[in-house]
């Protein structure tokens, strides 16, 4: 299924939209099998990433999926998803309009606690009128009332501020329920969170995060991670490494390469 004007109108108004059955059941099962294969491998290596904000340690993430299998590289090039991102980040420019920020698997295990309400736009308030980030949440399981479905605060992407602790109890927050194979698109300034998993089964999703290209162009006019060599990094002070971005964005498990990758 592709997106249409109804999806665009809904997204503009509410800051999110669900496109149902983007993936067929067979493909969902193939992807989910690969996710668990990586999960077990990283767990054995002692490199499995526990989401630090879930004190129950029941939320797991597998980072850098692009590096860990052809099935993920193919998936993140999905035409519907990228056409939607092209529309979200549209502006008059000869440059690429957006970049992939991260692509990860998110396993919300039984007993996981509700996530803190937050936005995915890491800039100071007031938040800008235009989207700096946007996300795709790929359902590999049905998202239900009880298994930790993504929760959103409709229209909150139009606010200039980030949510406070008290906002987490707002009655306008709703669950994005849907069938496996569906994808939720969210504006980077939308107030949202993962729900608590009160079921007896895992809730698995993929999180494909995108960012406006100019955010990287501003921060990486010279890509220091490429142009600065290992000798210089070895000789650098801890402060110089910080401003060069050495180690930035490297999560536990992200640079582990399984021998079985394709």
Legacy VTK file of the C-alpha trace (Angstrom):
# vtk DataFile Version 3.0
C-alpha trace
ASCII
DATASET POLYDATA
POINTS 262 float
0.000 0.000 0.000
1.253 3.497 -0.803
0.368 6.771 0.878
-2.172 9.200 -0.516
-3.556 12.682 0.151
-5.674 11.424 3.051
-2.500 10.212 4.772
-0.818 13.578 4.163
-3.780 15.550 5.527
-4.001 13.329 8.608
-0.250 13.602 9.230
-0.242 17.392 8.899
-3.121 17.683 11.346
-2.097 15.076 13.922
1.677 14.629 13.565
1.436 10.913 12.842
-0.269 8.470 10.524
-0.509 4.684 10.215
-0.155 3.069 6.799
-1.553 -0.411 7.106
-0.167 -3.643 5.658
2.886 -2.107 4.015
4.646 -5.456 4.388
3.234 -8.883 3.640
3.018 -11.480 6.410
5.777 -13.652 4.884
8.199 -10.724 4.788
7.352 -9.742 8.373
8.186 -13.259 9.558
11.503 -13.230 7.640
12.511 -9.920 9.204
11.444 -10.967 12.687
13.451 -14.195 12.397
16.534 -12.170 11.473
15.986 -9.783 14.389
15.904 -12.646 16.889
18.958 -14.234 15.281
20.840 -10.996 15.912
19.314 -10.696 19.380
20.654 -14.093 20.436
24.057 -13.435 18.867
24.534 -10.054 20.570
23.275 -11.501 23.853
25.885 -14.285 23.686
28.584 -11.716 22.911
27.535 -9.616 25.889
26.837 -6.706 23.538
23.049 -6.571 23.686
21.860 -3.009 24.266
19.497 -2.426 27.163
17.470 0.736 26.719
18.826 2.855 29.547
15.547 4.618 30.377
13.736 1.352 31.107
14.843 0.458 34.638
13.219 -2.959 34.300
15.833 -3.827 31.597
13.057 -5.335 29.515
13.496 -3.043 26.511
16.203 -4.231 24.106
17.614 -2.562 21.020
19.712 -3.840 18.141
21.520 -0.950 16.476
22.965 -0.355 13.019
20.737 -2.767 11.110
22.033 -1.485 7.767
25.337 -3.164 8.624
23.748 -6.432 9.714
21.836 -7.864 6.804
20.620 -7.422 3.247
17.023 -7.754 4.389
17.387 -4.526 6.398
19.223 -2.660 3.638
16.440 -3.561 1.230
13.768 -2.605 3.749
15.042 0.886 4.533
14.916 1.648 0.781
11.173 0.947 0.695
9.653 3.290 -1.901
6.577 4.210 0.120
8.620 5.120 3.195
11.137 7.162 1.251
8.472 8.915 -0.798
6.817 9.914 2.471
10.131 11.237 3.822
10.728 13.108 0.573
7.370 14.814 1.108
7.969 15.561 4.803
11.390 17.144 4.201
10.505 18.775 0.894
12.177 22.105 0.162
13.787 23.843 -2.804
17.298 22.464 -2.917
19.643 20.603 -5.235
20.899 18.579 -2.271
19.594 15.347 -0.815
16.661 16.421 1.390
17.087 13.924 4.223
19.451 11.324 5.649
18.966 8.152 7.639
19.643 8.986 11.283
19.411 5.463 12.726
17.859 2.098 11.974
17.349 -0.289 14.863
15.219 -3.107 16.185
13.184 -2.464 19.318
12.134 -5.453 21.430
9.739 -4.560 24.235
9.642 -7.596 26.505
6.866 -8.564 28.935
7.085 -6.435 32.066
8.655 -3.439 30.342
7.589 -0.132 31.851
5.900 2.730 30.046
8.392 5.063 28.399
8.678 8.719 29.290
6.718 11.010 26.983
9.223 12.724 24.696
10.021 14.172 21.279
12.736 13.049 18.855
13.894 16.549 17.943
17.063 17.170 20.014
17.150 20.966 19.860
16.365 23.671 22.447
12.910 25.162 22.827
11.048 26.759 21.192
10.840 23.971 18.646
10.869 25.083 14.993
7.841 25.117 12.696
9.523 22.788 10.229
10.405 19.107 10.797
14.018 18.416 11.719
13.315 14.701 12.187
10.703 12.105 11.279
10.393 8.450 12.177
9.059 5.218 10.760
7.938 2.542 13.222
7.597 -0.847 11.522
5.246 -3.239 13.336
6.632 -6.787 13.317
3.938 -7.798 15.787
0.366 -6.588 16.099
0.315 -3.435 18.246
-2.426 -3.989 20.813
-3.930 -2.385 23.887
-1.689 -4.394 26.206
1.664 -5.191 24.550
3.432 -1.827 24.509
2.019 -0.206 21.391
3.376 3.236 20.566
1.375 5.990 22.279
1.009 9.469 20.767
-0.420 12.846 21.713
-2.213 13.951 18.511
-1.457 17.491 17.285
1.343 17.964 19.842
3.847 18.417 16.994
2.441 21.939 16.643
3.520 22.879 20.154
6.735 24.837 20.641
7.670 23.051 23.841
8.670 19.552 24.882
6.467 17.551 27.263
6.826 17.813 31.024
6.352 14.915 33.452
2.762 15.981 34.183
1.884 15.706 30.479
2.338 11.952 30.654
-1.081 11.658 32.309
-2.947 13.632 29.654
-6.150 11.896 28.536
-5.565 12.900 24.910
-2.746 10.354 24.593
-3.820 7.404 22.454
-2.372 4.037 21.422
-1.429 3.373 17.799
-2.884 -0.094 17.362
-2.459 -2.028 14.151
-1.543 -5.279 12.452
1.960 -6.584 11.854
3.340 -5.206 8.593
1.939 -1.723 9.167
4.129 1.364 9.599
3.589 4.402 11.819
5.067 7.672 10.603
5.695 10.305 13.269
6.774 13.939 13.115
9.994 14.496 15.068
8.270 16.990 17.373
5.309 14.732 18.188
4.947 13.833 21.856
5.061 10.046 22.019
6.309 7.014 23.935
6.351 3.216 23.964
3.611 1.810 26.143
4.061 -0.725 28.936
4.037 -4.340 27.828
1.478 -6.032 30.066
1.162 -9.083 27.833
3.021 -12.401 27.954
4.752 -11.912 24.585
7.440 -9.664 23.152
6.427 -6.672 21.053
8.923 -6.242 18.219
9.316 -3.256 15.895
11.927 -1.621 13.711
12.655 2.079 14.172
13.852 3.947 11.099
14.715 7.525 12.023
15.360 10.222 9.409
16.658 13.781 9.666
16.657 16.829 7.420
19.926 16.806 5.491
20.858 20.339 6.492
21.211 19.273 10.123
24.109 17.021 9.094
25.437 19.519 6.583
25.707 22.169 9.309
27.382 19.844 11.826
29.517 17.965 9.282
30.629 20.461 6.643
33.797 18.424 6.940
33.016 14.876 8.057
35.556 14.592 10.864
34.856 10.895 11.328
36.360 10.316 7.866
38.908 13.062 7.280
40.721 12.791 10.644
43.003 9.729 10.651
43.688 7.169 13.394
47.100 8.677 14.191
45.547 12.065 14.964
42.799 10.506 17.066
45.401 8.546 19.042
47.272 11.796 19.767
44.110 13.751 20.599
43.072 14.906 24.057
39.756 13.747 25.478
38.345 17.210 24.799
39.462 17.223 21.150
37.896 13.801 20.696
34.612 15.190 22.028
34.440 18.063 19.565
35.547 15.789 16.706
32.653 13.481 17.589
34.859 10.438 18.169
32.603 7.627 19.376
29.443 9.676 18.946
26.524 7.539 17.801
28.266 4.234 18.527
25.893 2.203 20.643
26.537 -1.128 22.372
26.298 -3.823 19.717
26.319 -1.399 16.779
29.797 -2.308 15.485
29.551 -6.031 16.177
29.523 -7.869 12.849
27.941 -11.341 12.814
29.639 -13.915 10.590
26.236 -14.942 9.240
25.371 -11.535 7.781
24.643 -11.324 4.052
LINES 1 263
262 0 1 2 3 4 5 6 7 8 9 10 11 12 13 14 15 16 17 18 19 20 21 22 23 24 25 26 27 28 29 30 31 32 33 34 35 36 37 38 39 40 41 42 43 44 45 46 47 48 49 50 51 52 53 54 55 56 57 58 59 60 61 62 63 64 65 66 67 68 69 70 71 72 73 74 75 76 77 78 79 80 81 82 83 84 85 86 87 88 89 90 91 92 93 94 95 96 97 98 99 100 101 102 103 104 105 106 107 108 109 110 111 112 113 114 115 116 117 118 119 120 121 122 123 124 125 126 127 128 129 130 131 132 133 134 135 136 137 138 139 140 141 142 143 144 145 146 147 148 149 150 151 152 153 154 155 156 157 158 159 160 161 162 163 164 165 166 167 168 169 170 171 172 173 174 175 176 177 178 179 180 181 182 183 184 185 186 187 188 189 190 191 192 193 194 195 196 197 198 199 200 201 202 203 204 205 206 207 208 209 210 211 212 213 214 215 216 217 218 219 220 221 222 223 224 225 226 227 228 229 230 231 232 233 234 235 236 237 238 239 240 241 242 243 244 245 246 247 248 249 250 251 252 253 254 255 256 257 258 259 260 261
